[in-house]
Amino acid sequence: ATGMEMWKIYLVLTAASIGLILVSGVSLWDAVNIALSAISTGGFSVHSEGIPFYKNPLLEVLIVPVMIAGALPFKLYYLLYRRKGVRFFDDQQARLLFILVALGIVVVTWDLITLSATDIPTAVRQALFMSAAAVTSTGFQVASPNEWASVTVLFLSMLIVIGGASGSTAGGIKLSRVVLGFQSLLWWFRRMFVSGKVLVPFKYDGKVIPKNIADLEVSRNMLIIMLYFLIIFVATVLVMHLQPTSFDSSNVIFEIVSAMCNNGMTAGFVSPDMADSAKVLFILIMWIGRLEIIPVIMLFMGVFKRFE
C-alpha cells in the first residue's frame, strides 16, 4: 500500500513537472528528461552543456520548483492529500528547506555582486538556481563555482552538505538530522543550567520524547553528522595528495562534498584526466554517501567478523 501511494505521488509530480517545464518552450522530449532528472534530483541532462545549453532564463526559473518538489518529504504530499487540516509549513523540514533556499539567494547574490562583479539580474538568476540545486541535491548548474569567490563556494558547500528532506530523493545529511541536531543542542544547553534533578523534556515534531529514547537518538544523530564531516575532511586531504592541482582548496572541498552528498555539481576539478587513484577515491565517497555511513560501517564489521 505504501509502495502504491509512493508511485502515485511520483507520477503526479512528474506529470505536473513536465507540464510546467513545457511552458518554457522546450521540446516534449527535453521537458520529459528534465522533469525526470529534477524530480529524482539526479541532475543529468540530454545535452553535455547541461541547462545552459537552452539559454532560457524562464526554463531555469521553472526548474526551481521542480527541484524543490523532489527534495520535500513525500509523506507531506500524502498527508496533504489524505488528511484535512494539515498545512504545508507545519512540516519542519519543509520550512527549513525554504529558509535555506531564501538564505542562499540572499548570500550568493550579495557575494556575486560585491566579490565577483556580476550584474544584478545575472547574480539573482544564478543565486536562485544554484542555491536550489545545491540544497535539493539535484546537481543542475548554470554557473561554474570555480569562477566565484572562495567564500561563496564554501557557502554553497554548506547547502550541499545539509541536502534535502528525509523521505525524499535528495542526498546530504538530511534536513531532519539538522533540525534534530539543532534541537538537541538547545536541549543540552538547557540541561546544563539547571539542577541534575530537574527533568527537562525533549520535544521533537510537537511530541515529548522520553529521556532514555531521546538520549540514544540524539547521540546517534550527532554521531552521523560528525562522521560525515570527518569523512569529508579525510577525503579532502587524501585527494589533494593523490591529485595535486592548481584549483583553490575551496573548490576541492566543494567537489568532495558534492560527491559525498550525491549532488553532482562541479567546479571542474573532477575530470577524465584525474589520476586513477583519485577516481577510485571519488567512487568510494559517492558509494558511502548513497548508502550512508552507518550501513557501510555495519557492512565492513560483518565482513571482518567472517575472517575472525
C-alpha positions in Angstrom: 0.0 0.0 0.0 2.9 2.4 0.9 4.6 1.5 -2.4 1.4 2.3 -4.4 1.0 5.6 -2.7 4.6 6.5 -3.5 4.1 5.6 -7.1 1.0 7.8 -7.3 2.8 10.8 -5.7 5.9 10.3 -8.0 3.8 10.0 -11.2 1.6 13.1 -10.3 4.7 15.2 -9.5 6.4 14.0 -12.8 3.4 14.8 -14.9 2.9 18.2 -13.3 6.7 19.0 -13.7 6.6 18.1 -17.4 3.6 20.4 -18.0 5.4 23.2 -16.1 8.6 22.9 -18.0 6.8 22.8 -21.4 5.7 26.4 -20.6 9.3 27.5 -21.2 9.1 26.4 -24.9 11.5 23.4 -24.9 10.5 20.3 -26.8 8.5 17.5 -25.2 11.5 15.1 -25.2 13.6 17.6 -23.4 10.8 18.5 -20.9 10.3 14.8 -20.0 14.0 14.3 -19.4 14.5 17.5 -17.4 11.4 16.7 -15.3 12.5 13.1 -14.6 16.0 14.3 -13.7 14.8 17.2 -11.5 12.2 15.2 -9.5 14.7 12.4 -8.8 17.3 15.1 -8.0 19.6 13.3 -10.5 21.0 16.3 -12.4 21.7 14.6 -15.7 20.8 16.3 -19.0 20.4 15.2 -22.6 22.9 17.9 -23.6 26.6 17.9 -22.5 26.3 21.7 -21.7 23.5 21.0 -19.2 20.8 23.6 -18.6 22.9 26.5 -20.0 22.5 24.8 -23.5 19.0 26.2 -23.7 19.9 29.8 -23.0 16.4 30.1 -21.5 16.1 32.1 -18.2 12.4 31.1 -18.0 13.3 27.4 -18.1 15.8 27.9 -15.2 13.1 29.6 -13.1 10.6 26.8 -13.8 13.0 24.1 -12.9 13.5 25.5 -9.4 10.0 24.4 -8.0 10.5 21.0 -9.6 13.8 20.5 -7.8 12.3 21.6 -4.5 9.3 19.3 -5.0 11.7 16.3 -5.3 13.6 17.3 -2.1 10.5 17.6 0.1 9.4 14.6 2.2 7.0 12.5 0.1 4.9 11.8 3.3 4.0 15.5 3.3 2.2 15.1 -0.1 0.4 12.1 1.3 -0.7 13.9 4.4 -1.8 17.0 2.5 -3.9 14.8 0.2 -5.4 12.4 2.8 -5.8 14.5 5.9 -7.7 17.7 6.1 -6.3 20.4 8.4 -2.6 19.6 7.6 -0.8 22.7 6.5 2.3 22.7 4.2 4.5 24.7 6.5 3.6 22.6 9.6 6.4 20.3 8.5 9.8 21.4 10.0 11.8 20.0 7.1 9.7 22.0 4.5 10.1 25.2 6.5 13.9 24.7 6.8 14.2 23.9 3.1 12.6 27.1 2.0 14.6 29.1 4.6 17.8 27.7 3.2 16.9 28.4 -0.4 16.0 32.0 0.6 19.2 32.4 2.6 21.2 31.0 -0.4 19.6 33.5 -2.7 20.5 36.5 -0.5 24.0 35.4 0.3 25.1 34.2 -3.2 23.5 37.3 -4.8 25.4 39.6 -2.5 28.7 37.7 -3.0 28.3 37.7 -6.8 27.6 41.4 -6.9 30.3 42.5 -4.4 33.0 39.9 -4.8 32.7 38.8 -8.4 31.4 42.0 -10.1 28.4 40.3 -11.5 25.4 42.4 -12.8 22.3 42.2 -10.6 19.9 40.3 -12.9 22.6 37.6 -13.6 23.5 37.4 -9.9 19.9 36.9 -8.8 19.2 34.3 -11.5 22.4 32.3 -10.7 21.8 32.6 -7.0 18.2 31.3 -7.2 19.1 28.3 -9.4 22.4 27.3 -7.8 21.1 27.6 -4.2 18.0 25.5 -5.0 20.1 22.9 -6.9 22.6 22.8 -4.0 20.2 22.3 -1.1 18.0 19.9 -3.1 21.0 17.7 -4.2 19.8 18.0 -7.8 23.1 18.8 -9.3 21.9 21.1 -12.2 24.0 24.2 -12.5 24.0 27.4 -14.6 27.4 28.7 -13.5 30.9 27.3 -12.6 31.7 27.8 -8.9 35.4 27.9 -9.9 34.7 31.4 -11.2 33.3 32.5 -7.8 35.0 33.8 -4.7 36.1 31.0 -2.3 33.7 32.1 0.5 30.8 31.7 -1.9 31.9 28.2 -2.9 32.2 27.2 0.8 28.7 28.6 1.5 27.3 26.6 -1.4 29.2 23.6 0.0 27.3 24.1 3.3 24.0 23.9 1.5 25.0 20.7 -0.3 26.1 19.1 3.0 22.7 19.8 4.5 20.8 18.4 1.5 17.1 17.7 1.2 14.5 16.1 3.4 14.3 12.6 4.7 11.8 10.6 2.7 12.7 12.5 -0.5 15.0 11.7 -3.4 17.7 14.1 -2.1 21.1 13.3 -0.6 23.2 15.0 2.1 22.9 14.8 5.9 19.2 15.5 5.5 17.1 18.3 6.9 15.6 16.1 9.6 19.0 15.5 11.1 19.8 19.2 11.0 16.6 20.0 12.8 17.2 17.3 15.4 20.8 18.4 15.9 19.8 22.0 16.5 17.0 21.0 18.9 19.5 18.6 20.7 22.0 21.5 21.2 19.2 23.6 22.8 18.2 20.7 24.9 21.7 20.1 26.1 22.3 23.7 26.9 19.0 23.9 28.9 20.0 20.9 30.9 23.5 22.4 31.7 22.0 25.4 33.6 19.5 23.5 35.8 19.9 21.1 38.6 20.5 17.5 37.7 17.3 16.6 39.5 15.2 18.7 37.1 13.7 16.8 34.2 13.9 18.9 31.0 11.6 17.5 28.4 12.9 16.9 24.8 10.3 17.9 22.2 10.6 16.9 18.5 7.9 17.4 15.9 5.5 18.6 18.5 5.9 15.5 20.7 7.6 14.9 24.0 10.2 12.1 23.7 11.1 10.0 26.8 14.6 10.9 28.1 16.1 7.4 27.6 15.0 7.4 23.9 15.9 11.0 23.3 19.5 10.5 24.7 20.0 7.5 22.3 18.6 9.1 19.2 20.3 12.4 19.8 23.7 10.7 20.3 23.2 8.6 17.2 22.2 11.7 15.2 25.2 13.7 16.3 27.5 10.7 15.6 26.3 10.5 12.0 26.8 14.3 11.5 30.3 14.1 13.0 31.2 11.1 10.8 30.0 13.0 7.7 32.4 15.9 8.4 35.2 13.5 9.4 35.0 11.6 6.1 34.8 14.9 4.1 37.9 16.1 5.9 39.9 12.9 5.4 38.8 12.6 1.8 39.8 16.2 1.0 43.3 15.6 2.4 43.7 12.4 0.5 42.6 13.6 -2.8 44.8 16.7 -2.6 47.7 14.3 -2.1 46.6 11.9 -4.9 45.8 14.7 -7.4 48.0 17.8 -6.9 46.1 20.7 -8.6 46.1 24.4 -9.1 42.5 24.6 -8.0 41.8 26.5 -4.9 41.2 24.3 -1.8 37.7 25.6 -1.5 36.9 24.0 -5.0 38.4 20.7 -3.9 36.3 20.7 -0.7 33.3 21.6 -2.9 33.9 18.5 -5.1 34.3 16.2 -2.2 31.1 17.5 -0.5 29.2 17.2 -3.9 30.4 13.5 -4.2 29.7 12.6 -0.6 26.2 14.1 -0.7 25.4 12.7 -4.2 24.8 16.1 -5.6 26.9 16.2 -8.8 27.6 20.0 -9.0 31.2 20.6 -10.0 33.8 23.3 -10.1 35.7 21.5 -12.8 38.2 19.7 -10.6 36.8 16.2 -11.3 37.6 15.3 -14.9 38.6 12.3 -17.0 42.2 13.4 -16.7 42.3 12.7 -13.0 44.7 10.0 -11.6 43.1 6.6 -11.3 43.7 6.6 -7.5 41.7 9.9 -7.2 38.9 8.5 -9.4 38.6 5.4 -7.1 38.5 7.6 -4.0 35.6 9.6 -5.5 33.8 6.4 -6.4 34.2 5.2 -2.8 32.9 8.6 -1.5 29.9 8.5 -3.7 29.1 4.9 -2.7 29.4 5.8 1.0 27.3 8.9 0.6 24.5 7.0 -1.1 24.3 4.1 1.3 25.0 6.4 4.3 27.8 5.9 6.8 26.3 3.6 9.5 25.2 0.8 7.0 28.7 0.9 5.4 30.3 0.5 8.9 28.0 -2.4 9.7 28.8 -4.0 6.3 32.6 -3.9 6.9 32.1 -5.1 10.5 30.2 -8.0 9.2 32.9 -8.8 6.6 35.7 -8.6 9.2 33.8 -10.9 11.6 33.7 -13.6 8.9 37.5 -13.6 8.8 38.0 -13.9 12.6 
